[in-house]
């Protein structure tokens, strides 16, 4: 053999050996109980080779060298499996991996709003869920309240109702904030008079998850959830100590300090949340008027848990919030008093509440729940030539019982709401009221087959001022396979009149005539929605999901604010007509390795069909588009780039606004024991004063400004989060 032949033979043997030393492993990843493929499950082979399961649950990992390897298979909500192999294997058959549900992991995706212990994927009611990661991201964007958290959800608009106080109202699918019910751990604490400024007074640090149901959900919680329901779920103490401190500072002159502690023992548990916020008056457009008011606020919330046995729990929560807001002319804010040509509005609020609940579980899973809460809310509004003050006492009591098996589970109960508002002594007319509502409810969730589930419910309410209300609701889930899920549902709703609406808040209740609420009719609604959810894997490294929602709500006898003669006096009446809201919401999610891309679009067509009108509701954009790109390196980095487009809106006089775009960027760096973050909110400096000319500095009636775009512009904030264990 000559030299050339020897070299060729050696090269051939080397190449063959290299090829033989590269191996492939094929996995088929299934749910152990249902044998359904787990689309998007991940397989990692040491040191750093991986693949994602496709629509058949198949994941193939190539280019693995000979020798021992460690394999890790994981999927959200399932127990992670770790396997060992020595390559090459004697055969190249597909390795079947049967994944079991992880109870601890599943707690993160079990919702409580529907009073069912089912996983979110198995509930016929369509629920939007914000978990720990999303809440952590929103907390670093806005640490003192939940406005940012809600604003960036598809189909939700945070509407500024007052330039002086910067108060915001939550609008779901184009309907005013009074049609959305806001709950904290299943307790209705933010309605009526206490609904004012509520969004701005709830910090997000102690939240475990947020659950949003869009459309009527009055069966379980009564009137008030015509547009939807938002349930804020708190973190509960576990055996492991959890302590978190957060310090945040903004370029707009705001400082927030948050602290949270939670620890559970054998018989007792304790969580404690405290927050303080100081905000300077901020004027980005230099018109000598505060676009962010001067604010001092403080909140404490201790929660005590008692576990008499393994199957029972007693929970007592106490909360106090104290806040002082000064908005208006900067000169008046500095001296604390308005003068000639200097508008000043001060909002003083004190919020005290307690919530008490007891849960008892029996062997078959039957659960008895007893709840009681009491709220005292005091607020005064003082401005030049006008004052308004009052206090609210509101209570909620409930007895419910859940029973049945997974194939057919039931919950039934009775609850009582009371709402008493007493106006202060200094007044031109007394607008006090006292309402009590008693409700009986029953709901069943039935698994009709492996693919179909039905959720149906009925509620009967008796309001002492407005009579009886029958509220049926039904939702159907159909899952033909692992890729598609269909939901359809609908129900009836109602809203009892009060003087507390977005329009009256904008006026600071000035000039509002005394009301005989008995002379008004309750607003009633019917509505429904249909959505399709699709998810799949694209190759070995990409996943794709799409949710398409169609919604419709029709509201009769809407409560509207009228201006009487002489000008400057206002009163409420039921309009002779209706409000109709319909549209679509599209949500797309695309993942690739450590990257996630979200795209959402909302078409909100809300028409006022009264007073010979067929017009789009003022200050309600018909077209909204959002895009978010997130990069997350586990345990190290989380980077987010966001952009939100808002289409043109109508003003009260029928004119149209400009459309606008908001872009933001957030960076979070994780270290052992602490995190550092920096957030550039609205770094395009989009604000209304740049889109239209106005000057509030010399105005004595700034609330006439219709706010349709951000007022504060670019705000940069940064801080540190310290975790102590």
URJONOR-V956130 format. One record per backbone hydrogen bond with DSSP energy under -1.0 kcal/mol. NH is the residue of the N-H (numbers start at 1). CO is the residue of the C=O. Records with the same first field share a line. If there is no record, write none. Layout:
BEGIN
NH=CO, CO
END
This chain:
BEGIN
6=2
7=3
8=4
9=5
10=6
11=7
12=8
13=9
14=10
15=11
16=12
17=13
18=14
19=15
20=16
21=17
22=19
23=64
25=61
27=59
28=95
29=57
30=97
31=36
32=99
35=31
38=29
39=37
40=53
41=38
42=74
43=51
44=72
45=49
46=70
49=45
51=43
52=540
53=41
54=58
57=54
59=27
61=25
64=23
67=87
69=85
71=83
72=44
73=81
74=42
78=75
79=100
81=73
83=71
85=69
87=67
95=26
97=28
99=30
102=77
106=102
107=103
108=105
109=106
115=112
120=109
122=119
128=212
130=210
135=131
136=132
137=133
138=134
139=135
140=136
142=138
146=199
150=146
151=147
152=148
153=150
156=153
157=171
159=169
161=167
166=162
169=159
171=157
173=155
175=172
179=176
180=177
181=228
183=230
184=187
185=232
187=184
189=187
194=191
195=192
196=193
198=195
201=198
207=204
208=233
209=233
210=130
211=231
212=128
213=229
215=227
217=225
222=218
224=494
227=179
228=179
229=213
230=181
231=211
232=183
233=209
235=206
242=262
243=724
244=260
245=722
246=258
247=720
248=256
249=718
250=254
251=716
253=250
255=278
256=248
257=276
258=246
259=274
260=244
261=272
262=242
263=270
264=238
265=268
269=305
270=263
271=303
272=261
273=301
274=259
275=299
276=257
277=297
278=255
279=295
280=253
282=292
290=328
291=282
292=282
294=326
295=279
296=324
297=277
298=322
299=275
300=320
301=273
303=271
304=316
305=269
306=314
307=267
312=309
313=359
314=306
315=357
316=304
317=355
318=302
319=353
320=300
321=351
322=298
323=349
324=296
325=347
326=294
327=345
329=343
330=288
333=329
334=330
335=331
336=332
337=332
342=339
345=327
346=382
347=325
348=380
349=323
350=378
351=321
352=376
353=319
354=374
355=317
356=372
357=315
358=370
359=313
360=368
361=311
362=366
365=362
367=402
368=360
369=400
370=358
371=398
372=356
373=396
374=354
375=394
376=352
377=392
378=350
379=390
380=348
381=388
382=346
383=386
386=383
388=381
390=379
391=422
392=377
393=420
394=375
395=418
396=373
397=416
398=371
399=414
400=369
401=412
402=367
403=410
405=408
409=445
410=403
411=443
412=401
413=441
414=399
415=439
416=397
417=437
418=395
419=435
420=393
421=433
422=391
424=389
433=421
435=419
437=417
438=462
439=415
440=460
441=413
442=458
443=411
444=456
445=409
446=454
447=407
448=452
449=452
453=477
454=446
455=475
456=444
457=473
458=442
459=471
460=440
461=469
462=438
463=467
464=436
467=463
469=461
471=459
473=457
474=490
475=455
476=488
477=453
478=486
479=451
485=533
486=478
487=531
488=476
489=529
490=474
491=527
492=472
493=525
495=523
501=499
505=501
506=502
507=503
508=505
509=504
510=507
512=509
513=570
519=516
520=517
523=495
524=556
525=493
526=554
527=491
528=552
529=489
530=550
531=487
532=548
533=485
534=546
535=483
536=544
538=542
542=538
543=591
544=536
545=589
546=534
547=587
548=532
549=585
550=530
551=583
552=528
553=581
554=526
555=579
556=524
557=577
560=573
562=571
564=569
569=566
570=511
571=562
573=560
575=558
577=575
578=609
579=555
580=607
581=553
582=605
583=551
584=603
585=549
586=601
587=547
588=599
589=545
590=597
591=543
592=595
593=541
595=592
596=630
597=590
598=628
599=588
600=626
601=586
602=624
603=584
604=622
605=582
607=580
608=615
609=578
613=610
615=608
617=606
619=650
624=602
625=645
626=600
627=643
628=598
629=641
630=596
631=639
632=594
633=637
636=633
637=633
638=668
639=631
640=666
641=629
642=664
643=627
644=662
645=625
646=660
647=623
651=655
654=651
657=649
660=646
662=644
664=642
665=680
666=640
667=678
668=638
669=676
670=636
671=674
675=721
676=669
677=719
678=667
679=717
680=665
681=715
683=663
685=682
688=710
690=687
692=688
699=696
704=701
705=702
715=681
717=679
718=249
719=677
720=247
721=675
722=245
723=673
724=243
END
